[in-house]
């Protein structure tokens, strides 16, 4: 019996969740059914119980609230979630058999947030909230193999603000495509990969590159 219990404890458990399916008669005011759906699969093991960020997850959701999906995943990992007061962007994403930390990165990249784990509490914060006051909320841009400096100039032109680019910008050309993405999240993502920081003072955008 003891061996049987240990086998059951060590075995992988799968948790399936389907959410967002409209109930009968629960159509939206305009007569169409809600489109927000989510399908989650969580795979738990004795190892992931000790290291929740290593838990393997598969997620597929459409037009869903990122904080709600993260909360379901966190609950399966035995964690609590502190969500930001400001609403996060709805997200559409598909991930297959990835670590929980990878899923969190992907969700936050799309929803415009950051996350940190302290003990058993997973804290979410909206990106760019303090420094991005006055920035247009979203930006759409598509560029192929252009200098990094020109990417920031194009973004500034798209949101109609002046920009100053400082520092060494000798980086390989990049290809980017964003559609109705949170402006602050786009700037954070680009600077994270290009090695720079950005500031918006309410009137103009300033980008500073660090020495490689």
N, C-alpha and C positions, 0 to 999 in steps of 0.2 A: 504493500500500500504506500509506503514512503517513497519507493522508487517511482510508483505511478504518479504521486503528487509532484515530484520533482520534474518528471517528464512533462507534465501539463504546465508547470510554471515556466520551464525553459522553452517550451514550444512557442512559435510565433503566433500571435493573435492578430486577426484582421478585423478592423472596424469599418463598416461601410455606412456612409451617411448620404442621403439625398435630401436636399433642402431647396426651398424656393419654388416648389411645384405649386401652381395655383390651385386652390380648393374649388370645389364645385360652386359656381355662382360668385366666385371672388374675382370677377373681372374688374379691370380698371375703369374709371369714370367714362372713358371714351369708348368703352365696349370691348377693347382688346385685352387679351390676357397678359399678365405680367411676364416679362422675359427673363427675369433674374433667376438663374439656376446654379446649383453647385453640386458636384459629385466628388466625394473625398474618400480616399482609402488610406488608412493608417496602419502601419505594420510595426508591432511592438515586440521587443525581445527583452531578456534579462539585461542585456547590455544597454539598450536604449532607456530602460527604466532608470539606470544609474547615470546616463548621459543623455538627457532628453533632446538635446540639439542634434544628436546622431540618429534619432528616430527616422525611419524611412517613410515617406508619404508620397501619395499620388493624388493630384488635385486637378479637377477640370471644372471651371466655373465661368459663367457668362454674366456680365453686368451685375456683379455682386459686390456687397460691401466688404472691403478688405478686412476691416477690424472684426467683423462677424466670423469670417472664415478662419482668421488667425486664432480667434478665441476658441473655436471648435478644436483646432489642431492642438492648441496649448492645453486645453482641458484633457485631451487624450494623452498628453505627455505629463500630466499631473502638475501643470503650471497655471498660475493666475495671470490675467492680462489687465494692464492699465492703459486704456485707450486715450488719445488726446481729445480735448474738448472740441477742437475744430474737426469737422467731418473729413475723412479721407476720400480720395477719388475712387469711384467704382472701378473695378478691374475685370478684365477678361484674360484668362491665362490657363495653360495646360502644362502640368509637370508630371513626370512619370518616374516613380521610384527614386526620389532624390532625398537627401538629408533634410531634416526640418530646418536647419540653419540656411541651407540653399533656398528652400521654399520661402523663408522669411525675407531673404535678400531680394528674390525675384518679385515677391508681392509688394514689398516696400518700394522697389525701384519703379514699379508701375503706379502705385497708389500715392507716391510722394511722401514717404515717411522713413524714419529710422527706427531701429529696435535695439534694446539691450536687455540682457538677462542678469538680474541680481537676485541670487537665492532661487526662490521658486516664483518670482514675479517677472513677467515679461512686459517691459514698458515700451509703448509706441509713442513716437513724437512726430508731428507734422514737419516736413522739411521746410526750411527757409522762412518759417513764420516770423521770427523777430526782425530779420534783415530785409525781407522781401516786401515790406509795406509799400503799396503803390504800384507794384509790378502787375502787369496784366496776368490774369490767373492761368491762362494756357497759351501755348505756342505750337504752331505747325511749321515744320521745316524739313526739307529733303535735299541733301548735298552729297556729292560723290567725289571722293578723292580730292579734297580741297585742304589748303593749309589750315591749321588749328586757329590761327588768328582770324582767318576769314569766317570760320564757323561762328565765332562770337560776334563778329560784325554783322553777319547775316541774321543772327538771333535778335540783336539790338534793332536792326532795321525792321524785322518782322513785328516787334512789339513797340516800335516807334519811340525808342529812347536813344540818346547818345551814349557812346561807349568809349572807354579808354583802356587800351591793352598795354600792360607794362611787363618788363622782364624778358628773359630769353624765351623765344617761342620756336626754337629749332626742334620741332617735333615732326614725325612722319605725317603725311596727309591722311585725312580720315574721311569715312563715309558715315553719314548719320541720316536717320529718318525718324521724325517725331510727328504724331498727329494728335492735335488737341491734348497735348501732354502738359502737366503742371510746369509752369515756367521755372520756378525755383528748383524743382526736381531735375529738370533738364540741365540747368546750370550746375547743380551739385554733381550730377552724373558725369558731365563733361570735364569738370575740374578734377574730379576724383581720378579720372583716367589720364588727364593731360598734365597733372601736377600743378594746379593753380588754385587760387582762391578768388571769390568774387564778392562784391559789395554793391548794394543799391541804396543810394542816399535819398531816394524819393524823387530825384530829378535825372540822374545819370547812372550808368552801370560802369563799374571799374573791375577789370580782371587783372590779377597779378600772377605771373608765372614764377615758380621757384626754380632755382638753378638745379639742373639735372645732377 
